[in-house]
Amino acid sequence: MAKKNLIGETCNCFLCKHSLKEWQAAINTNKKTFKVKKGEKIFKEGDPVTGVYFVHSGTVKVYKRWDAEKELIIRFADDGAILGHRGIGGDAIYPVSAAALEPGIVCYIDMDFFEASLKVNPELSYQLLMFFSQELRESEKKMRNLAHMPVKGRVAEALILLQNQFGTTPEGYISLDLSRQDLASFAGATYETVFRVINELVAEKLITLSGKSIAIANYDGLLQLTQEGLVFLV
């Protein structure tokens, strides 16, 4: 499935951006790229680790199974983002899954070459450390929210995060074609609950809808919902 030279010599992924210019030729030699279809899995939780992936174009959801039926979306990865790095070290299996939300192109580097890149490129190692630290903070925040924040607040925060990451269309809608099920998985709630909350937010004039598209009509109002239930933790 993997093909070389699918994206040419120019790439702004996490690996290329933080590596020495002298290392770019080695990256181009070892990098493989492939197209992904909407819904296609890039790697699966529990699979043996073979390497690290980078999003060249498109959007990918990174998620973990709750049980046989449910999933929790940890983050959305877009252009340039790294995937599969959680499989470095440890049990040598991917602890999460990744699947394409839309057609795109993904780069792949085998683990031996990626580890060699970390040893040769101090800036790459530093930026990966910073990224791990940020992910840890976000994971801890998500755990806190699941335990203490009402579902309505979690949905509000999910919408704010999506708008901050992906921006809006000229019409003001969040620039990500996201199903209600994926929104529920990102907010850590059931589909039925999120469906009800979305209707409440529309009635309260905090958001507007157009099909599956969502626009934030009252940013401050949504932000206030994210503070409910957390005051006693401050």
C-alpha positions as CSV (number, residue, x, y, z in Angstrom):
1,M,0.0,0.0,0.0
2,A,2.9,2.4,0.7
3,K,4.2,4.5,-2.1
4,K,7.2,6.8,-2.3
5,N,7.3,10.3,-3.9
6,L,3.6,10.8,-3.5
7,I,4.0,14.3,-2.2
8,G,7.3,15.3,-3.8
9,E,10.3,16.7,-1.9
10,T,8.4,19.4,0.0
11,C,6.9,18.4,3.3
12,N,6.1,20.4,6.5
13,C,5.4,17.5,8.8
14,F,6.6,17.3,12.4
15,L,9.7,15.3,11.4
16,C,10.8,17.4,8.4
17,K,10.1,20.7,10.2
18,H,12.3,20.0,13.2
19,S,15.1,18.1,11.5
20,L,18.4,19.4,10.2
21,K,18.6,20.4,6.5
22,E,21.4,17.9,6.1
23,W,19.0,15.1,7.3
24,Q,16.3,15.9,4.8
25,A,17.8,13.6,2.1
26,A,17.8,10.7,4.5
27,I,14.2,11.4,5.4
28,N,13.1,11.5,1.7
29,T,14.9,8.2,1.2
30,N,13.2,6.5,4.2
31,K,9.8,8.1,4.1
32,K,6.9,6.3,2.5
33,T,3.5,8.0,1.8
34,F,0.1,6.6,1.1
35,K,-3.4,7.9,0.4
36,V,-6.2,7.2,3.0
37,K,-9.9,7.1,2.4
38,K,-12.5,8.5,4.7
39,G,-13.0,6.1,7.6
40,E,-9.8,4.1,6.8
41,K,-7.8,3.0,9.9
42,I,-4.1,4.0,9.8
43,F,-3.2,1.8,12.8
44,K,-5.2,0.0,15.5
45,E,-5.0,-0.1,19.2
46,G,-3.1,-3.3,20.2
47,D,-1.3,-3.6,16.9
48,P,2.5,-4.1,17.1
49,V,4.4,-0.9,16.7
50,T,6.2,-0.7,13.3
51,G,6.8,3.1,12.9
52,V,5.5,6.6,13.2
53,Y,3.1,8.4,11.0
54,F,2.6,12.1,10.0
55,V,-0.4,13.8,8.5
56,H,0.5,15.5,5.2
57,S,-3.1,16.4,4.3
58,G,-6.5,15.7,5.7
59,T,-7.7,15.2,9.3
60,V,-7.3,12.1,11.5
61,K,-9.0,11.2,14.7
62,V,-6.9,9.5,17.4
63,Y,-9.0,7.5,19.8
64,K,-9.1,4.8,22.5
65,R,-11.7,2.1,23.1
66,W,-13.9,2.4,26.2
67,D,-15.4,-1.0,25.6
68,A,-16.5,-3.1,22.7
69,E,-19.0,-0.5,21.6
70,K,-17.7,3.0,22.7
71,E,-14.6,5.1,21.9
72,L,-13.1,8.2,23.3
73,I,-11.5,10.6,20.8
74,I,-8.3,11.9,22.4
75,R,-7.5,14.5,19.7
76,F,-7.8,15.4,16.1
77,A,-4.6,15.5,14.0
78,D,-4.4,17.7,10.9
79,D,-1.7,18.8,8.5
80,G,1.9,18.1,9.8
81,A,0.8,16.3,13.0
82,I,2.6,13.2,14.3
83,L,0.7,9.9,14.9
84,G,1.8,6.7,16.5
85,H,4.3,8.3,18.8
86,R,2.5,6.8,21.9
87,G,3.9,3.5,20.8
88,I,7.5,4.5,21.4
89,G,9.1,2.2,24.0
90,G,7.0,0.4,26.6
91,D,5.1,-2.7,25.3
92,A,5.8,-1.9,21.7
93,I,2.1,-1.9,20.8
94,Y,0.0,1.1,19.8
95,P,-2.1,2.1,22.8
96,V,-4.6,4.1,20.6
97,S,-6.1,3.9,17.1
98,A,-6.0,6.4,14.3
99,A,-8.5,6.7,11.4
100,A,-9.0,9.2,8.6
101,L,-12.0,11.6,8.9
102,E,-11.6,12.6,5.3
103,P,-9.5,11.6,2.3
104,G,-5.9,12.6,2.8
105,I,-2.2,11.7,2.6
106,V,-0.1,10.2,5.4
107,C,3.7,9.8,5.7
108,Y,5.3,6.8,7.4
109,I,8.7,6.3,8.9
110,D,9.8,3.0,10.4
111,M,10.8,3.1,14.1
112,D,14.5,2.4,13.6
113,F,14.9,5.4,11.3
114,F,12.7,7.6,13.6
115,E,14.8,6.7,16.6
116,A,18.0,7.4,14.6
117,S,16.5,10.8,13.7
118,L,15.9,11.6,17.3
119,K,19.6,10.9,18.1
120,V,20.9,13.0,15.2
121,N,18.4,16.0,15.5
122,P,18.4,17.6,19.0
123,E,15.6,20.0,18.0
124,L,13.4,17.1,16.9
125,S,13.9,15.4,20.3
126,Y,13.2,18.6,22.2
127,Q,10.0,19.4,20.2
128,L,8.8,15.8,20.7
129,L,9.4,16.2,24.5
130,M,7.4,19.4,24.5
131,F,4.6,17.7,22.5
132,F,4.5,14.8,24.9
133,S,4.2,17.3,27.8
134,Q,1.4,19.1,26.2
135,E,-0.5,15.8,25.5
136,L,0.0,14.8,29.1
137,R,-1.6,18.1,30.3
138,E,-4.5,17.7,27.9
139,S,-5.1,14.1,28.9
140,E,-5.1,15.1,32.6
141,K,-7.5,17.9,31.8
142,K,-9.8,15.5,29.9
143,M,-9.8,13.0,32.8
144,R,-10.7,15.9,35.2
145,N,-13.5,17.0,32.9
146,L,-15.0,13.5,32.5
147,A,-15.1,13.2,36.3
148,H,-16.4,16.7,37.3
149,M,-17.8,18.6,34.3
150,P,-21.4,18.2,33.3
151,V,-22.0,16.8,29.8
152,K,-23.3,20.2,28.6
153,G,-20.0,21.8,29.6
154,R,-18.0,19.1,27.9
155,V,-19.9,19.5,24.6
156,A,-19.4,23.3,24.9
157,E,-15.7,22.8,25.4
158,A,-15.5,20.3,22.5
159,L,-17.0,22.9,20.2
160,I,-14.7,25.6,21.4
161,L,-11.6,23.4,20.9
162,L,-12.7,22.4,17.4
163,Q,-13.2,26.0,16.4
164,N,-9.9,27.0,17.8
165,Q,-8.1,24.2,16.0
166,F,-9.8,24.3,12.6
167,G,-11.2,27.8,12.3
168,T,-14.4,28.6,10.6
169,T,-15.8,28.7,7.0
170,P,-16.8,32.1,5.4
171,E,-20.3,31.4,6.7
172,G,-19.1,31.0,10.3
173,Y,-19.4,27.3,10.7
174,I,-16.6,25.1,12.2
175,S,-14.3,24.0,9.4
176,L,-14.6,20.3,10.2
177,D,-17.2,17.8,8.8
178,L,-17.8,15.9,12.1
179,S,-20.5,13.4,12.7
180,R,-22.6,13.7,15.9
181,Q,-21.2,10.3,17.0
182,D,-17.6,11.6,16.7
183,L,-18.6,14.8,18.6
184,A,-20.0,12.6,21.3
185,S,-16.9,10.5,21.4
186,F,-14.8,13.7,21.7
187,A,-16.9,15.0,24.5
188,G,-17.0,11.7,26.3
189,A,-20.8,11.3,26.1
190,T,-23.4,9.1,24.4
191,Y,-24.8,10.0,21.0
192,E,-28.3,10.4,22.5
193,T,-27.1,12.8,25.2
194,V,-25.1,14.9,22.7
195,F,-28.1,15.1,20.4
196,R,-30.2,16.4,23.3
197,V,-27.5,18.9,24.4
198,I,-27.1,20.2,20.8
199,N,-30.8,21.0,20.7
200,E,-30.6,22.8,24.0
201,L,-27.7,24.9,22.9
202,V,-29.6,25.8,19.7
203,A,-32.7,26.8,21.8
204,E,-30.5,28.9,24.1
205,K,-29.0,30.6,21.0
206,L,-25.5,29.6,21.8
207,I,-25.0,27.7,18.5
208,T,-26.7,27.5,15.1
209,L,-26.9,24.5,12.8
210,S,-27.0,23.9,9.0
211,G,-27.2,20.1,8.4
212,K,-24.2,18.6,10.2
213,S,-22.4,22.0,10.3
214,I,-22.2,23.9,13.6
215,A,-21.5,27.6,14.2
216,I,-20.8,29.1,17.6
217,A,-23.2,32.0,18.0
218,N,-22.3,33.0,21.6
219,Y,-18.6,32.1,22.4
220,D,-18.7,33.6,25.9
221,G,-21.9,31.8,26.7
222,L,-20.3,28.4,25.7
223,L,-17.2,29.3,27.6
224,Q,-19.2,29.9,30.8
225,L,-20.7,26.4,30.5
226,T,-17.2,25.0,30.7
227,Q,-16.7,26.5,34.1
228,E,-19.7,24.9,35.7
229,G,-18.9,22.1,38.1
230,L,-15.2,23.0,38.2
231,V,-15.4,26.0,40.5
232,F,-14.8,23.9,43.6
233,L,-11.6,22.5,42.1
234,V,-9.9,25.8,41.8
